[in-house]
Amino acid sequence: MTELLVNDDHQRAVEALRRSYEAIPEGAPVRLAKRTSNLFRWRDPSDAPGLDVSGFDRVLSVDPESRTAEVQGMTTYEDLVDATLPHGLMPTVVPQLKTITLGGAVTGLGIESTSFRLGLPHEAVLEMEVLTGDGRIVTATRDNEHRDLFFGFPNSYGTLGYSLRLKIELIPVKPYVRLRHLRFGDAAELSRVIAKITEDEAYDGEPVDFMDGTVFSAKEQYLTLGAFTDTAPYTSDYTGQRIYYRSIQERSVDFLTVRDYIWRWDTDWFWCSGAFGVQHPVVRRLWPDKAKRSDVYRKLVAYDRRFHIMARVDRWRGQRPREDVIQDIEVPVERLPDFLEFFHEKVGMSPIWLCPLRARDRWPLYPLEPGRTYVNVGFWGTVRLPPGQIPEYHNRLIERKVAALDGHKSLYSTSFYSRDEFWRHYDGETYQRLKKAYDPGKRLLDLYDKCVRGR
């Protein structure tokens, strides 16, 4: 009975959304009215009312027998994990930040430390209900009449439609995760070990369930391997005074509860909390634990972006301006040493996050080769511009280098491709065919206009 009521609530929300979508005048921008965002493509505020999706933030059901969940598109991974862990289950891939939504991870891509064996979050989707650009509500699966939308939806960033409900696969968990932090002084050796573990799903005779890496310098690089375990001699807590990424340098073995492992990066937004002083011992004691969250820091960044506080301070001090370098890229594992050498020399930012991945299928708008091992490289911060250089100097260097290494770049942040370059990288032919089929009136933005031109 409860499930029937939940589904009835969902259907009422669907009909209300359809009516509100139809009420938006032709030519008016269509945007979601969201409370949070994990994008770093900044755009000017709009006076147009956003599309109210507040009725799509629930976990509809969890089925322990089939290991599946039905989830509305605006449900956060924090809420989903809280619903699945009591059943001894978790999503196949849980992006690092609590307020990332299921719909956001599917249409905009996500990644985490299970990706070397389980792919990307959208690869766990069994079916999705989508409000398309032409106002239809369709259900897309791998093998029905909307399979083209199913495979073309990832990396479309809401320009083909919005996911309202998703049915996804889950995997079993154990109560704890045992971590091993392996240090490497050479990127070539690090890359070789990543490739082998991805093939074997094991290291030194022990299974590997999770794998990611942290680069502090060209001579100090770590690969963190995690394995589920039923027992733990102790558990570490990095949700308060202690800082997770610092522990990587300090310990070779560690134990976390499965929930604390899943959210190990959120407390300090990887290491970016340091920009707000939250890693200083005095500030950290005064800063409430409930405010040690990625969404709090993201709001502070948005506030600074709006009022240019740090830029004004730099000008007052007579310092060169800074460029935001907030990106995730993927390169084939064998090209990782080349990219890291370039990055250390030309950008010089640290730490850097590494996350190996293998796509399980072919997804045209983000054309990774299935079965090939790539490494996601994440770097988030600011770099001072060299004298006389244009504001996007470093980001353009990175784009060119990634393309030269047969890699790809995520579109959640700033991009500077020409239109022709962009469509070469992200399969413009397939996208235009999907746009014609599901948004022929172009009520939603074009992917290039949204992700590069910042409209």
ZAMARGU-4260 file (C-alpha; in steps of 0.2 Angstrom, whole numbers, plus 5000, padded with zeros to 4 digits):
<rodrens>
0) 5000/5000/5000 | 5014/5012/5005 | 5023/5009/4988 | 5006/5012/4979 | 5004/5029/4988
5) 5022/5034/4984 | 5020/5030/4965 | 5003/5039/4965 | 5013/5054/4973 | 5026/5052/4959
10) 5012/5052/4945 | 5004/5068/4952 | 5021/5076/4953 | 5024/5071/4934 | 5007/5078/4929
15) 5010/5095/4938 | 5028/5096/4930 | 5021/5093/4913 | 5008/5107/4916 | 5021/5119/4922
20) 5032/5115/4907 | 5018/5118/4895 | 5014/5135/4903 | 5031/5142/4900 | 5030/5153/4885
25) 5038/5149/4869 | 5055/5157/4868 | 5057/5159/4887 | 5072/5150/4895 | 5068/5133/4903
30) 5079/5131/4919 | 5077/5120/4934 | 5073/5128/4951 | 5086/5119/4961 | 5092/5123/4979
35) 5110/5116/4976 | 5122/5114/4962 | 5139/5106/4959 | 5142/5114/4942 | 5156/5127/4940
40) 5149/5135/4924 | 5144/5151/4931 | 5130/5161/4922 | 5120/5177/4925 | 5105/5175/4936
45) 5088/5174/4926 | 5072/5183/4930 | 5062/5169/4922 | 5054/5157/4935 | 5063/5140/4936
50) 5054/5124/4933 | 5049/5117/4950 | 5056/5100/4952 | 5054/5099/4971 | 5042/5085/4970
55) 5056/5073/4963 | 5068/5071/4977 | 5062/5054/4984 | 5068/5036/4985 | 5053/5027/4978
60) 5058/5010/4983 | 5073/4998/4987 | 5071/4980/4982 | 5084/4970/4991 | 5080/4954/4981
65) 5083/4961/4964 | 5096/4973/4971 | 5088/4988/4962 | 5081/5005/4968 | 5068/5016/4960
70) 5073/5034/4963 | 5067/5051/4957 | 5079/5062/4947 | 5082/5076/4960 | 5086/5063/4974
75) 5103/5067/4981 | 5115/5053/4983 | 5116/5056/5002 | 5097/5052/5003 | 5099/5037/4992
80) 5114/5030/5002 | 5104/5032/5018 | 5090/5022/5010 | 5100/5008/5003 | 5113/5005/5017
85) 5101/4998/5030 | 5097/4984/5016 | 5116/4981/5015 | 5117/4989/4998 | 5124/5004/4989
90) 5123/5011/4971 | 5137/5004/4960 | 5145/5021/4959 | 5143/5035/4972 | 5150/5052/4966
95) 5160/5060/4980 | 5148/5074/4985 | 5133/5072/4995 | 5121/5084/4986 | 5125/5077/4968
100) 5108/5071/4962 | 5104/5055/4953 | 5098/5064/4938 | 5113/5076/4938 | 5125/5061/4938
105) 5117/5053/4924 | 5115/5068/4912 | 5131/5076/4917 | 5142/5061/4922 | 5149/5056/4938
110) 5164/5045/4944 | 5171/5037/4960 | 5183/5023/4966 | 5172/5009/4960 | 5173/5015/4942
115) 5188/5005/4938 | 5177/4989/4938 | 5159/4996/4938 | 5160/5010/4925 | 5150/5027/4928
120) 5134/5030/4937 | 5123/5030/4921 | 5129/5013/4917 | 5119/5006/4932 | 5103/5013/4925
125) 5090/5000/4919 | 5077/5012/4914 | 5073/5031/4915 | 5058/5041/4914 | 5062/5058/4905
130) 5053/5074/4902 | 5059/5078/4884 | 5062/5095/4876 | 5046/5093/4866 | 5035/5090/4882
135) 5033/5071/4881 | 5036/5059/4896 | 5045/5044/4889 | 5053/5029/4897 | 5069/5024/4889
140) 5078/5008/4891 | 5093/4999/4883 | 5081/4990/4871 | 5065/4999/4868 | 5060/5012/4856
145) 5069/5026/4865 | 5085/5017/4866 | 5094/5031/4856 | 5089/5043/4870 | 5094/5030/4884
150) 5112/5030/4876 | 5113/5048/4871 | 5106/5055/4888 | 5123/5054/4897 | 5133/5070/4895
155) 5118/5080/4888 | 5117/5091/4903 | 5098/5093/4902 | 5098/5099/4884 | 5088/5084/4878
160) 5076/5083/4893 | 5076/5080/4912 | 5076/5063/4921 | 5061/5061/4933 | 5063/5043/4938
165) 5077/5031/4937 | 5078/5012/4940 | 5096/5008/4945 | 5106/4993/4950 | 5113/4991/4968
170) 5128/4981/4974 | 5130/4972/4991 | 5141/4980/5005 | 5150/4975/5021 | 5150/4986/5036
175) 5168/4992/5034 | 5181/4996/5021 | 5200/4992/5024 | 5211/5005/5015 | 5229/5003/5009
180) 5239/5019/5004 | 5253/5014/4992 | 5266/5027/4989 | 5274/5029/4972 | 5289/5041/4967
185) 5287/5038/4948 | 5271/5041/4938 | 5275/5028/4925 | 5276/5014/4939 | 5259/5021/4946
190) 5251/5020/4929 | 5257/5002/4927 | 5250/4997/4944 | 5233/5005/4940 | 5232/4996/4924
195) 5236/4979/4932 | 5224/4981/4946 | 5210/4986/4934 | 5213/4970/4925 | 5215/4959/4940
200) 5203/4968/4952 | 5216/4962/4965 | 5233/4968/4972 | 5246/4957/4981 | 5234/4943/4982
205) 5220/4953/4990 | 5204/4959/4982 | 5201/4977/4977 | 5184/4984/4978 | 5189/5003/4977
210) 5203/5012/4969 | 5208/5030/4968 | 5224/5041/4970 | 5231/5057/4976 | 5246/5066/4969
215) 5255/5078/4981 | 5270/5081/4970 | 5279/5073/4955 | 5289/5062/4968 | 5274/5059/4981
220) 5260/5050/4973 | 5248/5038/4982 | 5236/5024/4976 | 5222/5020/4989 | 5215/5003/4988
225) 5199/4998/4997 | 5191/4982/5001 | 5175/4977/5010 | 5177/4968/5027 | 5165/4962/5040
230) 5176/4967/5055 | 5188/4981/5059 | 5200/4983/5073 | 5196/5001/5074 | 5188/5015/5063
235) 5194/5032/5059 | 5183/5047/5059 | 5187/5061/5047 | 5170/5070/5049 | 5176/5082/5063
240) 5194/5088/5068 | 5204/5075/5057 | 5206/5078/5039 | 5205/5063/5027 | 5217/5068/5013
245) 5231/5071/5026 | 5229/5053/5033 | 5234/5047/5016 | 5252/5053/5019 | 5252/5048/5037
250) 5245/5030/5037 | 5248/5014/5026 | 5232/5005/5032 | 5216/5012/5039 | 5198/5007/5042
255) 5182/5016/5039 | 5164/5012/5041 | 5156/5010/5024 | 5146/5026/5025 | 5161/5036/5031
260) 5171/5029/5017 | 5158/5034/5004 | 5158/5052/5010 | 5177/5053/5015 | 5179/5067/5002
265) 5164/5077/5006 | 5169/5084/5023 | 5183/5094/5016 | 5177/5095/4998 | 5193/5084/4995
270) 5205/5097/5001 | 5197/5113/4995 | 5190/5118/5013 | 5208/5125/5015 | 5203/5140/5005
275) 5191/5145/5018 | 5203/5142/5033 | 5193/5126/5039 | 5209/5116/5040 | 5217/5128/5052
280) 5216/5119/5070 | 5207/5134/5078 | 5195/5138/5064 | 5191/5119/5062 | 5186/5118/5081
285) 5175/5133/5079 | 5167/5128/5062 | 5152/5117/5066 | 5154/5099/5060 | 5137/5100/5051
290) 5144/5114/5041 | 5159/5104/5035 | 5151/5099/5019 | 5154/5102/5001 | 5137/5111/4998
295) 5142/5124/5011 | 5159/5128/5003 | 5151/5128/4986 | 5139/5142/4992 | 5154/5152/4999
300) 5162/5151/4982 | 5146/5157/4973 | 5146/5171/4985 | 5164/5176/4981 | 5160/5174/4963
305) 5146/5186/4964 | 5155/5200/4974 | 5173/5197/4968 | 5180/5198/4986 | 5196/5188/4983
310) 5200/5197/4967 | 5198/5214/4975 | 5210/5208/4989 | 5222/5203/4976 | 5221/5220/4967
315) 5223/5229/4984 | 5239/5219/4987 | 5246/5222/4970 | 5246/5204/4965 | 5243/5196/4948
320) 5225/5190/4945 | 5221/5172/4948 | 5213/5160/4935 | 5200/5147/4941 | 5206/5130/4936
325) 5192/5118/4941 | 5192/5103/4929 | 5190/5084/4928 | 5198/5076/4913 | 5201/5058/4907
330) 5216/5051/4898 | 5221/5033/4894 | 5231/5025/4908 | 5247/5024/4898 | 5246/5043/4894
335) 5244/5048/4912 | 5263/5051/4915 | 5263/5063/4900 | 5248/5072/4907 | 5255/5073/4925
340) 5272/5079/4918 | 5263/5093/4908 | 5252/5098/4923 | 5266/5099/4936 | 5276/5110/4923
345) 5263/5121/4916 | 5250/5122/4930 | 5258/5117/4946 | 5243/5114/4957 | 5242/5101/4970
350) 5235/5090/4977 | 5228/5081/4962 | 5215/5067/4962 | 5216/5051/4951 | 5201/5039/4948
355) 5203/5025/4936 | 5188/5020/4926 | 5182/5008/4912 | 5166/5011/4903 | 5156/4996/4901
360) 5147/5001/4886 | 5148/5015/4872 | 5140/5031/4876 | 5140/5043/4860 | 5141/5060/4868
365) 5156/5055/4879 | 5165/5043/4868 | 5176/5033/4879 | 5181/5016/4872 | 5173/5002/4881
370) 5185/4991/4890 | 5199/5003/4889 | 5207/5009/4905 | 5207/5028/4908 | 5211/5039/4923
375) 5201/5053/4928 | 5212/5068/4934 | 5203/5081/4945 | 5211/5097/4950 | 5201/5111/4958
380) 5208/5128/4963 | 5216/5144/4956 | 5232/5148/4948 | 5240/5165/4946 | 5241/5171/4928
385) 5258/5174/4920 | 5261/5192/4915 | 5252/5197/4899 | 5242/5181/4897 | 5223/5180/4894
390) 5212/5175/4908 | 5209/5157/4902 | 5227/5154/4898 | 5229/5138/4909 | 5212/5130/4904
395) 5215/5132/4886 | 5232/5124/4888 | 5224/5109/4897 | 5211/5107/4884 | 5224/5106/4870
400) 5235/5094/4880 | 5220/5082/4884 | 5215/5082/4866 | 5233/5078/4861 | 5233/5063/4873
405) 5217/5055/4866 | 5207/5061/4882 | 5191/5069/4886 | 5186/5083/4897 | 5170/5084/4908
410) 5158/5099/4905 | 5153/5103/4922 | 5165/5118/4922 | 5172/5131/4910 | 5176/5126/4892
415) 5184/5136/4878 | 5182/5125/4863 | 5177/5132/4846 | 5160/5125/4840 | 5169/5113/4827
420) 5181/5107/4840 | 5167/5104/4853 | 5157/5093/4841 | 5172/5083/4836 | 5175/5078/4854
425) 5157/5075/4859 | 5149/5067/4843 | 5139/5082/4836 | 5131/5071/4823 | 5123/5060/4836
430) 5118/5075/4847 | 5109/5084/4832 | 5100/5069/4828 | 5094/5067/4846 | 5090/5085/4847
435) 5079/5084/4832 | 5070/5069/4838 | 5067/5075/4856 | 5068/5094/4856 | 5063/5099/4838
440) 5057/5116/4844 | 5074/5119/4853 | 5065/5124/4869 | 5080/5118/4879 | 5098/5125/4876
445) 5110/5118/4864 | 5124/5108/4872 | 5138/5119/4865 | 5128/5135/4870 | 5126/5129/4888
450) 5143/5121/4891 | 5154/5133/4882 | 5145/5149/4879 | 5138/5149/4897 | 5120/5153/4892
</rodrens>
